Amino acid sequence: MPQEEINYAIGDIEAFEEALQEAESAKINDQDPSPVAKEEASGFWNEFKDENSKIYKALKNVRRGRDIGVSLAESYNKIAENIGMPSVPLIALELIKKL
């Protein structure tokens, strides 16, 4: 995935996070979130559901990369002891799987 698309996805996630924080703050103060925050959250969610959007593709690639990494670590653990290398701790693998 091109770096430009990764940066775009990161920007979208950060904007969504800010919109959620604003909405949470508004709720605490018994107010409505700003129209901008509502639009940002709604826009992100709509893109997130669209399989052709950049954010959907970026998150799918992140997950695929995580799955490949876990698979490699599990395969490595099967032979690590036989070649005198330390294994990847199982707790670390479990945490990564939950991401």
C-alpha distances in whole Angstrom, upper triangle without the diagonal:
4,6,8,7,7,10,11,11,13,15,16,17,19,21,21,23,25,26,27,29,31,32,33,35,36,37,39,41,42,40,38,34,34,32,29,28,29,27,24,24,25,22,20,21,21,17,17,19,17,15,14,13,10,11,12,9,7,11,11,8,10,13,12,11,15,16,16,17,20,21,21,23,25,26,26,29,31,32,31,35,36,35,36,33,32,30,28,30,30,30,26,25,26,25,21,22,23,20
4,5,5,7,9,10,11,13,15,16,17,19,20,21,23,25,26,27,29,31,32,33,35,37,38,40,41,42,40,38,34,33,32,29,28,29,27,24,25,25,22,20,22,22,18,18,21,19,17,15,14,11,13,14,11,10,13,14,11,13,16,16,15,18,20,19,20,23,24,24,26,28,29,29,32,34,34,34,38,39,37,38,35,34,33,30,32,32,32,29,28,29,28,24,25,26,23
4,5,5,6,9,10,10,12,14,15,16,18,20,21,23,24,26,27,29,30,31,33,35,36,37,39,40,38,36,32,31,31,27,27,28,26,23,24,25,22,20,22,23,19,19,22,20,19,17,15,12,13,15,13,10,13,15,13,13,17,17,15,18,21,20,20,23,25,24,26,29,29,29,32,34,35,34,37,39,37,38,34,33,32,29,31,32,31,28,27,29,27,23,25,25,22
4,5,5,6,9,10,11,12,14,15,17,18,20,21,23,24,26,27,29,30,32,33,35,36,38,39,37,34,30,29,28,25,24,26,23,20,22,23,20,18,21,21,17,18,21,19,18,16,14,10,12,15,13,11,14,16,14,15,19,19,18,20,23,23,23,26,28,28,29,32,33,33,35,37,38,37,41,42,41,41,38,37,35,32,34,35,34,30,30,31,29,26,27,27,24
4,5,5,6,9,10,11,12,14,15,16,18,20,21,23,24,26,27,29,30,31,33,35,36,37,35,32,29,28,26,23,23,24,21,18,19,20,17,15,17,17,14,14,17,15,15,13,10,7,8,11,9,7,11,13,11,12,16,16,16,18,21,21,22,24,26,26,28,30,31,31,34,36,37,36,40,41,40,41,37,36,34,31,33,33,32,29,28,29,27,24,24,25,21
4,5,5,6,9,10,11,12,14,15,16,18,20,21,23,24,26,27,29,30,31,33,35,36,34,32,28,27,27,23,22,24,22,18,19,20,18,15,17,18,15,14,17,17,16,15,12,8,8,11,10,6,9,12,10,10,13,14,14,16,18,19,19,22,23,24,25,27,29,29,31,33,34,34,37,39,37,38,34,33,31,28,30,30,29,25,25,26,24,20,22,22,18
4,5,5,6,9,10,10,12,14,15,17,18,20,21,23,24,26,27,29,30,32,33,34,32,30,26,26,25,21,21,22,21,17,18,20,17,15,18,19,15,16,19,18,18,17,14,10,10,13,13,10,12,15,14,13,17,18,17,19,22,22,22,24,27,27,28,30,32,32,34,36,37,36,40,41,40,40,36,35,34,30,32,32,31,27,27,28,25,23,24,24,20
4,5,5,6,9,10,11,12,14,15,17,18,20,21,23,24,26,27,29,30,32,33,30,28,24,23,22,19,18,20,17,14,16,17,14,12,15,16,12,13,16,16,16,14,11,8,8,11,11,9,12,14,14,14,17,19,18,20,23,24,24,26,28,29,30,32,34,34,36,38,39,39,42,44,42,43,39,38,36,33,34,34,32,29,29,29,27,24,25,25,21
4,5,5,6,9,10,10,12,14,15,16,18,20,21,22,24,26,27,29,30,31,29,27,23,23,22,19,18,19,17,13,14,15,13,10,13,14,10,10,14,13,14,13,10,7,5,9,9,7,8,11,11,11,14,16,16,17,20,21,21,23,25,26,27,29,31,32,33,36,37,36,40,42,40,41,37,36,34,30,31,31,29,26,26,26,24,21,22,21,17
4,5,5,6,9,10,10,12,14,15,16,18,20,21,23,24,26,27,29,30,28,26,23,22,22,19,17,19,18,14,14,17,15,12,14,16,13,13,16,17,17,17,13,10,8,12,12,9,10,13,13,12,15,17,16,17,20,21,21,23,26,26,27,29,31,31,32,35,37,35,39,41,40,40,36,34,32,29,30,30,28,25,25,25,22,20,21,20,17
4,5,5,6,9,10,11,12,14,15,17,18,20,21,22,24,26,27,28,26,24,20,19,19,16,15,17,15,12,13,15,13,11,14,16,13,13,17,17,18,18,14,11,10,13,14,12,13,16,16,15,18,21,20,21,24,25,25,27,29,30,30,33,35,35,36,39,40,39,42,45,43,43,40,38,36,32,33,33,31,28,28,29,26,23,25,24,20
4,5,5,6,9,10,10,12,14,15,16,18,20,21,22,24,26,27,24,22,18,18,17,14,13,14,12,9,10,12,9,7,10,12,10,10,14,14,16,15,11,10,7,11,13,11,11,15,16,15,17,20,20,21,23,25,25,27,29,30,31,33,35,35,37,39,41,40,43,45,44,44,41,39,37,33,34,33,31,29,28,28,25,23,24,23,19
4,5,5,6,9,10,10,12,14,15,16,18,20,21,23,24,25,24,22,18,18,18,15,13,14,14,10,10,12,11,8,10,13,11,10,14,15,16,17,13,11,8,11,13,11,10,14,15,13,15,18,18,18,21,23,23,24,27,28,28,30,33,33,34,37,39,37,40,43,42,42,38,36,34,30,30,30,28,25,25,25,22,20,21,19,16
4,5,5,6,9,10,11,12,14,15,17,18,20,21,23,24,22,21,17,17,17,14,12,15,14,10,11,14,13,10,13,16,14,14,17,19,20,20,16,15,12,15,17,14,14,17,18,16,18,21,21,21,24,26,25,26,29,30,30,32,35,35,36,39,40,39,42,44,43,43,39,37,35,31,31,31,29,26,27,26,23,22,23,21,18
4,5,5,6,9,10,11,12,14,15,16,18,20,21,22,20,18,14,14,14,11,9,11,11,7,8,11,10,9,12,14,13,13,17,18,20,20,16,15,12,15,18,16,16,19,20,19,21,24,24,24,27,29,28,30,32,33,33,36,38,38,39,42,44,42,45,48,47,47,43,41,39,35,35,35,32,30,30,30,26,25,26,24,21
4,5,5,6,9,10,10,12,14,15,16,18,20,21,19,17,13,13,13,11,8,10,10,6,5,9,9,6,9,12,11,11,14,16,18,19,15,14,11,14,17,15,14,18,19,18,19,22,23,23,25,28,27,28,31,32,32,34,37,37,38,41,43,42,44,47,46,46,42,40,38,34,34,33,31,29,29,28,25,24,24,22,19
4,5,5,6,9,10,10,12,14,15,17,18,20,18,17,13,14,15,13,10,12,13,9,8,12,12,10,12,15,15,14,17,19,21,22,18,17,14,16,19,17,15,19,20,18,19,23,23,22,25,27,27,27,30,32,31,33,36,36,37,40,42,40,43,46,45,44,41,38,36,32,32,31,29,26,27,26,23,22,23,20,17
4,5,5,6,9,10,11,12,14,15,17,18,16,15,11,12,13,11,8,11,12,9,9,13,13,12,14,17,17,16,19,21,23,24,20,19,16,19,22,19,19,22,23,21,23,26,26,26,29,31,30,31,34,35,35,37,39,40,40,43,45,43,46,49,48,47,44,41,39,35,35,35,32,30,30,29,26,25,27,24,21
4,5,5,6,9,10,10,12,14,15,16,14,12,8,9,10,8,5,7,9,6,6,10,11,10,12,14,15,15,18,20,22,23,20,19,16,19,22,20,19,22,24,23,24,27,28,27,30,32,32,32,35,37,37,38,41,41,42,45,47,46,48,51,50,50,46,44,41,38,37,36,34,32,32,31,28,27,28,25,22
4,5,5,6,9,10,10,12,14,15,14,12,9,11,12,11,7,9,11,9,7,10,12,11,12,15,16,15,17,20,23,24,21,20,17,19,22,20,19,22,24,22,23,26,27,26,28,31,31,31,34,36,35,36,39,40,40,43,45,44,46,49,49,48,45,42,40,36,35,34,31,29,30,28,25,25,26,23,20
4,5,5,6,9,10,11,12,14,13,13,10,12,14,13,9,11,14,12,10,14,16,14,15,19,19,18,21,24,26,27,24,23,20,22,25,23,21,25,26,24,25,28,29,27,30,33,32,32,35,37,36,37,41,41,41,44,46,44,47,50,49,48,45,42,40,36,35,34,31,30,31,29,26,26,27,24,21
4,5,5,6,9,10,11,12,10,10,6,8,11,10,7,9,12,11,10,14,15,15,16,19,20,20,22,24,27,28,25,24,21,23,26,25,24,27,29,27,28,31,32,31,33,36,35,35,39,40,39,41,44,44,44,47,49,48,50,53,53,52,48,46,44,40,39,38,35,33,34,33,30,29,30,27,25
4,5,5,6,9,10,10,9,7,5,8,10,10,7,8,11,11,9,12,15,14,15,17,19,19,21,23,26,27,24,24,21,23,26,25,23,27,29,27,28,31,32,31,33,36,35,36,39,40,40,41,44,45,45,47,50,48,51,54,53,53,49,46,44,40,39,38,35,34,34,33,29,30,30,27,25
4,5,5,6,9,10,10,10,8,11,14,14,11,12,15,14,12,15,18,17,17,20,21,20,22,25,28,29,26,26,23,24,28,26,24,27,29,27,28,31,32,30,33,36,35,35,38,40,39,40,43,44,43,46,48,47,49,52,52,51,48,45,42,39,37,36,33,32,33,31,28,28,29,25,24
4,5,5,6,9,8,9,8,11,14,14,11,13,16,16,14,17,20,19,20,23,24,23,26,28,31,32,29,29,25,27,30,29,27,30,32,30,30,34,34,33,35,38,37,37,41,42,41,43,46,46,46,49,51,49,51,55,54,53,50,47,45,41,39,39,35,34,35,33,30,31,32,28,26
4,5,5,6,5,6,5,8,12,13,10,11,15,15,14,16,19,19,19,22,24,24,26,28,31,32,29,29,26,28,31,30,28,32,34,32,32,36,37,35,38,40,40,40,43,45,44,45,48,49,48,51,54,52,54,58,57,56,53,50,48,44,42,42,38,37,38,36,33,34,34,31,29
4,5,5,6,7,8,11,14,15,13,13,16,17,15,17,20,20,19,22,24,24,25,28,31,33,30,30,27,28,32,31,29,31,34,32,32,36,36,35,37,40,40,39,42,44,43,44,48,48,48,50,53,52,54,57,57,56,52,49,47,43,42,40,37,36,37,35,32,33,33,29,28
4,5,8,10,11,14,17,18,15,16,20,19,18,20,23,23,22,25,27,26,28,31,34,35,33,33,29,31,34,32,30,33,36,33,33,37,38,36,38,41,40,40,43,45,44,45,48,48,48,51,53,52,53,57,57,56,52,49,47,43,41,40,37,36,37,35,32,33,34,30,29
4,5,9,10,13,16,18,15,16,20,20,19,21,24,24,24,27,29,28,30,33,36,37,34,34,31,33,36,35,33,36,38,36,36,40,40,39,41,44,43,43,46,48,47,48,51,52,51,54,56,55,57,60,60,59,55,52,50,46,45,44,40,40,41,39,35,36,37,33,32
4,7,10,13,16,18,16,16,19,20,19,20,24,24,24,26,28,28,29,32,35,37,34,34,31,33,36,35,33,36,39,37,37,41,41,40,42,45,44,44,47,49,48,49,52,53,52,55,58,56,58,61,61,60,57,54,52,48,46,45,42,41,42,40,37,37,38,34,33
4,6,9,12,14,13,13,16,17,17,18,21,22,22,24,26,27,28,30,34,35,32,32,30,31,35,34,32,35,37,36,36,40,41,39,41,44,44,44,47,49,48,49,52,53,53,56,58,57,59,62,62,61,57,54,52,48,47,46,43,42,42,40,37,38,38,35,33
4,6,9,11,10,9,13,14,14,15,18,19,19,21,23,24,25,27,30,31,29,29,27,28,32,31,30,33,35,34,34,38,39,38,40,43,42,42,45,47,47,48,51,52,52,54,57,56,58,61,61,60,57,54,51,47,46,45,42,41,41,39,36,37,37,34,32
4,7,8,6,7,10,11,11,12,15,16,16,18,20,21,22,25,28,29,26,26,24,25,29,28,27,30,32,31,31,35,36,35,37,40,40,40,43,44,44,45,48,49,49,52,54,53,55,58,58,57,54,51,49,45,44,43,40,39,39,37,34,34,34,31,29
4,5,5,6,9,10,11,12,14,16,17,18,20,21,23,25,28,28,25,25,23,25,29,28,27,30,32,31,32,35,36,36,38,41,41,41,44,46,45,47,50,50,51,53,56,54,57,60,59,59,55,52,50,46,46,45,42,40,41,39,36,36,36,33,31
4,5,5,6,8,10,10,12,14,15,16,18,20,21,22,26,26,23,24,22,24,27,27,26,29,31,31,32,35,36,36,38,40,41,41,44,46,46,47,50,51,51,54,56,55,58,60,60,59,56,53,51,47,47,46,43,41,41,40,37,36,37,34,31
4,5,5,6,9,10,10,12,14,15,16,18,20,21,24,24,21,21,19,22,25,24,24,27,29,28,30,32,33,33,36,38,38,39,42,43,43,45,47,48,49,51,53,52,55,58,57,57,53,51,49,45,45,44,41,39,39,38,35,34,35,32,29
4,5,5,6,8,10,11,12,14,15,16,18,20,23,24,20,20,18,20,23,23,22,25,27,26,27,30,31,31,33,36,36,36,39,41,41,42,45,45,46,49,51,50,52,55,54,54,50,48,46,42,41,41,38,36,36,35,32,31,32,29,26
4,6,5,6,8,10,11,12,14,15,17,19,22,23,20,20,18,20,23,23,22,25,27,26,27,30,32,31,33,36,36,37,39,41,41,43,45,46,47,49,51,51,53,56,55,55,52,49,47,43,42,41,39,37,37,35,33,32,32,29,27
4,6,5,6,8,10,10,12,14,15,16,20,20,17,18,16,18,21,21,21,24,26,26,27,29,31,31,33,35,36,37,39,41,41,42,45,46,47,49,51,51,53,56,55,55,52,49,47,43,43,42,40,38,37,36,33,32,32,30,27
4,5,5,6,9,10,11,12,14,16,19,19,15,16,14,16,19,18,18,21,23,22,24,27,27,28,30,32,32,33,36,37,38,39,42,43,43,46,48,47,50,53,52,52,48,46,44,40,40,39,37,34,34,33,30,29,29,27,24
4,5,5,6,9,10,10,12,14,18,18,15,16,13,15,18,18,17,20,22,21,22,25,26,26,28,31,31,32,34,36,36,37,40,41,41,44,46,46,48,51,50,50,47,44,42,38,38,36,34,32,32,31,28,27,27,24,22
4,6,5,6,9,10,11,13,16,17,14,16,14,15,18,18,18,20,23,22,23,26,27,27,29,32,32,33,35,37,38,39,41,42,43,45,48,47,50,52,52,52,49,46,44,40,40,38,36,35,34,32,30,29,28,26,24
4,5,5,6,8,10,11,14,14,11,13,11,13,16,16,16,18,21,21,22,24,26,26,28,30,31,32,34,36,37,38,40,41,42,45,47,46,49,52,51,51,48,46,43,40,40,38,37,34,34,33,30,29,28,26,24
4,5,5,6,9,10,13,13,10,11,8,10,13,13,13,15,18,17,18,21,22,23,24,27,28,28,31,32,33,34,37,38,39,41,43,43,46,48,47,48,44,42,39,36,36,35,33,31,30,29,27,25,25,23,20
4,5,5,6,9,12,13,11,12,10,10,14,14,13,15,18,18,18,21,23,23,24,27,28,28,30,32,33,34,36,38,38,40,43,43,45,48,47,48,44,42,39,36,36,34,32,30,29,28,26,25,24,22,19
4,5,5,6,10,11,9,12,10,10,13,15,14,16,19,19,19,22,24,24,25,28,29,30,31,34,35,36,38,39,40,42,44,44,47,49,49,50,46,44,42,38,38,37,35,33,32,31,29,27,26,24,22
4,5,5,8,8,6,8,7,7,10,11,11,13,16,16,17,19,21,22,23,25,27,28,29,31,32,34,35,37,38,40,42,42,45,47,47,47,44,42,39,36,36,35,34,32,30,29,28,25,25,23,21
4,6,8,9,7,9,6,5,9,10,9,10,13,14,14,16,18,19,20,22,24,24,26,28,29,30,32,34,35,37,39,39,42,44,44,44,41,39,36,33,33,32,30,28,27,26,24,22,21,20,17
4,6,9,8,11,9,7,10,13,11,12,15,16,16,17,20,21,21,24,25,26,27,29,31,31,33,35,36,38,40,40,43,45,45,46,43,41,38,34,35,33,32,30,28,27,26,24,22,21,19
4,5,5,9,9,7,9,12,12,12,15,16,16,18,20,21,22,24,26,27,28,30,32,32,34,36,37,39,41,41,44,46,46,47,44,42,39,36,36,35,34,32,30,29,28,26,24,23,21
4,6,8,9,6,7,10,11,9,12,14,14,15,18,19,19,21,23,24,25,27,29,30,31,33,35,36,38,39,42,43,43,44,41,40,37,34,35,33,32,30,28,28,27,24,23,22,20
4,7,9,7,7,10,12,11,13,16,16,16,19,21,21,22,25,26,27,29,31,32,33,35,36,38,40,40,44,45,44,46,42,41,39,35,37,35,35,32,30,30,29,26,25,25,23
4,6,5,6,9,10,11,12,14,16,17,18,20,21,23,25,26,27,29,30,32,33,35,36,38,40,40,43,45,44,45,42,41,38,35,36,35,34,31,30,30,28,25,25,24,21
4,5,5,6,9,10,10,12,14,15,16,18,20,21,22,24,26,27,28,30,31,33,34,36,38,38,41,43,42,43,39,38,36,33,34,33,32,29,28,28,26,24,23,23,20
4,5,5,6,8,10,11,12,14,15,17,18,20,21,23,24,26,27,29,30,31,33,35,37,37,40,42,41,42,38,37,34,31,31,31,29,27,26,26,24,21,21,20,17
4,6,5,6,9,10,11,12,14,15,17,18,20,21,23,24,26,27,29,30,32,33,35,36,39,40,40,41,38,36,33,30,31,29,29,26,25,24,23,20,19,19,16
4,6,5,6,9,10,10,12,14,15,16,18,20,21,22,24,26,27,28,30,32,34,34,37,39,38,39,36,35,32,29,30,29,29,26,24,24,23,20,19,19,17
4,5,5,6,9,10,11,12,14,15,17,19,20,21,23,24,26,27,29,31,32,32,35,37,36,37,34,32,30,27,28,27,27,24,22,23,21,18,18,18,15
4,5,5,6,9,10,11,12,14,15,17,18,20,21,23,24,26,27,29,31,31,34,36,35,36,32,31,28,25,26,25,24,21,20,20,18,15,15,15,12
4,5,5,6,9,10,11,12,14,15,17,18,20,21,23,24,26,27,29,30,33,35,34,35,32,31,28,24,26,24,24,21,19,20,18,15,14,15,12
4,5,5,6,8,10,10,12,14,15,16,18,20,21,22,24,26,28,28,31,33,32,33,30,29,26,23,24,24,24,21,19,20,19,15,15,16,13
4,5,5,6,9,10,11,12,14,15,16,18,20,21,22,25,26,26,29,31,30,31,28,26,24,20,22,21,21,18,16,17,15,12,12,13,10
4,5,5,6,9,10,11,12,14,15,16,18,20,21,23,25,25,28,30,30,31,27,26,23,19,20,19,19,16,14,15,14,10,10,11,8
4,5,5,6,9,10,11,12,14,15,17,18,20,22,23,24,27,28,28,29,26,25,22,19,21,20,20,18,15,16,16,12,11,13,12
4,5,5,6,9,10,11,12,14,15,16,18,20,22,22,25,27,26,27,24,23,20,17,19,19,19,16,14,16,15,11,11,14,12
4,5,5,6,9,10,11,12,14,15,16,19,21,20,23,25,25,26,22,21,18,15,16,15,15,13,10,12,11,7,8,10,8
4,5,5,6,9,10,11,12,14,15,17,19,20,23,24,24,25,22,21,18,15,16,15,16,14,11,12,12,9,8,11,10
4,5,5,6,9,10,11,12,14,16,17,18,21,22,22,23,20,20,17,15,17,16,17,15,12,14,15,11,11,14,13
4,5,5,6,9,10,10,12,14,16,16,19,21,20,21,18,17,14,11,14,14,15,12,9,12,13,9,10,13,12
4,5,5,6,9,10,10,13,15,15,18,20,20,20,17,16,13,10,12,11,12,10,7,9,10,7,7,11,11
4,5,5,6,9,10,11,13,14,17,18,19,20,17,17,13,12,14,13,15,13,10,12,14,11,10,14,14
4,5,5,6,9,10,11,12,15,16,16,17,15,14,12,10,13,13,16,13,11,14,15,12,13,16,16
4,5,5,6,9,10,10,13,15,15,15,12,11,8,7,9,10,12,10,8,11,13,11,11,15,15
4,5,5,7,9,10,12,14,15,16,14,12,9,8,10,9,12,11,8,11,13,12,11,15,16
4,5,5,7,9,12,12,13,15,13,13,10,10,13,12,16,15,12,15,17,15,15,19,20
4,5,6,6,9,10,10,12,9,10,7,8,11,12,15,14,12,15,17,15,16,20,20
4,5,5,7,9,10,11,9,8,5,6,9,9,13,12,11,13,16,15,15,19,20
4,6,7,8,10,12,11,11,8,10,12,12,16,16,13,16,19,18,18,21,23
4,6,5,7,9,8,10,9,11,14,14,18,18,16,19,21,20,20,24,25
4,5,5,6,5,6,6,9,11,13,16,16,15,18,20,19,20,23,24
4,5,5,6,7,7,11,12,14,17,17,17,20,22,21,22,25,27
4,6,8,10,10,14,16,17,21,21,20,23,25,24,25,28,29
4,6,9,10,14,16,18,22,21,20,23,25,24,25,29,30
4,7,9,13,15,18,20,20,20,23,25,24,26,29,29
4,6,10,12,15,18,17,17,20,21,21,22,25,26
4,7,9,12,14,13,14,17,18,18,20,23,23
4,6,8,11,11,11,14,15,15,17,19,20
4,6,9,7,7,11,12,11,13,16,17
4,5,5,7,9,10,11,13,15,16
4,5,5,6,9,10,11,13,15
4,5,5,6,9,10,11,13
4,5,5,6,9,10,11
4,5,5,6,9,10
4,5,5,6,9
4,5,5,7
4,5,5
4,6
4
